[in-house]
Amino acid sequence: MLLTPEHKERMAKMNFATVYPLYLTKIEKKGRTKEELHQVITWLTGFDDKTIDRLLKEQASFDTFFKQAHLHPNAILIKGLICGYRIEAIDDPLTRNIRYLDKLVDELAKGKKMEKILRT
């Protein structure tokens, strides 16, 4: 999937601290917890709670967020559609990583078991 330079720039500049409360609201409405959200973020990025909190306080962009992340080797197993995009067809690494996170949050909100979400 080809993305315009404008789209890539918009995704890179998007603020993790702005999106995080939306993730939290989405999963809590479905009976999931902040701890489960952090477990998903930790699995994907390698961040602990302290690092997540720091990135939130710093108002880190997704570009900064994912530059500091150590993506889980099984992240490539995250497939499917999210926001109308087929994840495995996204050629831009940053956009793909953001969509990985979106997909994991979506699966959490849909009630999937954590073992399935974390590709174990």
N, C-alpha and C positions, 0 to 999 in steps of 0.2 A: 504494500500500500504506500503510495507516494503522498507525502504531506507537504503542504506549502511551507515556505520559510516562516511565514507569519504564524501559522499554526504551531510550528515547532517552538518559536519564540514565546508564544502565549503559554504553552505548556511548561516551558522551562521557568518562566517568571511566576507561574502560579504559586501561591503561598501555601505551604503545608499546614500552617496554623489556621488558615481560613477553611481548608477542606476537612481537617481533622474533626471539628465539631459536627460537620455534616455526616461523616462516617459514624461517629459516636451516636448521634441521634437515630440514624438509620438502623443500626444494630440493636440499640436499646429498645426501640419500638417493637422489635421482634423477640424481645426477651433475652438478648445476649448481653454480655457485660463488657465494661471497659477493659478488664483483665484479658478477656478473650480477644478483643481488638488488639491489645498490646502483644499478645501471643502471636497473632497473625503478622503484625508489623515486624516483630522480632525475628520470626522465622524467615521472612522475606529479606530483611535488611541486615540482620545481625545486631541491631541496636538493642540495648537494654532500656529499661524504663527511664533511667537517668538521662540517657542520650535523647530519647524521644522527648522528654520534658524540656531539655536544653534547646532542641531544634524548634519546639513550639514557642518557647520564650524568645528565641532569636528571630522568629518570623522567617524561618528559612524557606527559600524558594525550593521547588521540587528539583531544580538543577543542583543546588547545594545539597539537598537531602540525599539524592541518589549518588552524588559524587563521594559522599562519606560512607555510603552503604557498601556492604559486602554481600552481594546478592547470593541467595541460597542456590547451590548447584541444581536443585530440582525445580527452580523457578521456570525453566524451559518446559516443564510439564503442564504449566498453566496455559490452557487453550480455551477457545470458544469466543463467543461474542460478548462485548461489553461496550456500551454506549454506541452501538451500531458498527463497531469495528471488530474484525476478526483478529485477535491478539497475535496469533502466529504469523500474520501477514504484515504486521507493522514493522517497517524497516528502520525507523529511528529508535535507537536504544533507549533514550530517555522516555519517549512517549510510550514505548512498550513496557518499561518498568512501571510507569504510572498506571497503565492499564492493568498490569499484573496486580498491583495493590488494589485497584478498583474491583477487579474480579474476585480477589480474596475476600474483600469486605462484602461484596454482593453475596458470595457463597455463605458467609457467616450469617448475614441477615436472612438468607433463605432457609436457615436451620440445618445446613449440612453438618455432619459430624466433623470434629476437629481433625481426626485422622485423615479424612478425605481432603479437607481444605489444605492441610500441610503436606499433602502428597507423600505420605509415609507408607 
